Amino acid sequence: MNEIATKEMKSDRVMELFFRLIKGESLSVQRLADEYHVSTRSITRDINSLKSFLADHRETLGYAELEYSSSNHCYRLKLEHFLTNKELLVITKILIGSRALNHTDLLEIIRKLKLNTSTNDREQLEQLIHNELYHYSEIGSDCKSILDHIWKLTECIHNRNMITISYYKMNRELVKRRIKPASILFSEYYFYLIAYKTEEDTGIPYYFRIDRITSITIHRETYTLAPSERINEGELRKKSQFMWPGPERHIRFAFSGPSVQAILDRIPTARVIDYVNDEAIIEADVYGEGIRMFLLSQGSWVRVLAPESFAKEMKQEIEKMMAQYQNISI
């Protein structure tokens, strides 16, 4: 074999070793020598070449080095952008807990995430999440791929394309809507498309659960959003409960439950302004009708104080609930 061919083989071997290291494989000099039918000195020179390469390109690659383990006599690539086991575990738990992805998409995303961690961490993670993945229960969905829908809608928002969607309403009526897509948010197990209806120039945004969208038709016609129609996702997320549209208002209520912090966590704009007779007096700026649903879920721990119109809404809803039990004897 001539010298040029030998150099090419060595170059290919070094590149292959680097790729195997990137995938998280631990490399043994002796096993590699047997696999490639070369001497251990040749593999050691390959390893040293990789070490030099990583040192010379630190600014491009970031912190990266070959780490030798005396316990198994193997080299592994240590990269600062590798996810640690605890980081990957948290991300995976969030994905599983969201229930927003179908089982196939979830497994594929987790598989790709695991490629960014070490082999040892990968094996440990698989043991930690095995049962949760086995019992994973995705939400019901009317679309073939929520990932495809989200990406298509994101491009439409970026390009300002008008679209027509086929959409199942809450009563399971299938309707078509021609809309101006404005933003996408995730909340309470669901991805939502926030959009404006073109036939109604009200300036009020509408929320569409993306998993209920069966089809999306993209039009060549583009649109512009008025300054008042531009969605501030961070502000909306802080003020909206359960992604129900409705008026924006400033509310005040008394809370006598055991955990005020749980209320403050659930309503990011909430703040305690006083304590009266073991009740926390809380004020918050909220948006939409979801706040009524949340406060009702707290039962007798909550008493709405202001505005008066909101207190009346709560009272009326409670009276409707009581009417459901009038014929039940206790």
Secondary structure, DSSP 8 states (H G I E B T S, - for coil): --HHHHHHHHHHHHHHHHHHHHTT--EEHHHHHHHHTS-HHHHHHHHHHHHHHHHHTHHHH-SEEEEEETTTTEEEEEETTS--HHHHHHHHHHHHHH--S-HHHHHHHHHHHHTTS-HHHHHHHHHHHHHHHHT------SSS-HHHHHHHHHHHHHHTEEEEEEEE-TT--EEEEEEEEEEEEEETTEEEEEEEETT--S---EEEEGGGEEEEEEEEEE----GGG---HHHHHHHBSTT----EEEEEEEE-SS-HHHHHHHSTT-EEEEEETTEEEEEEEEESTHHHHHHHTTGGGEEEEE-HHHHHHHHHHHHHHHHTTTT---
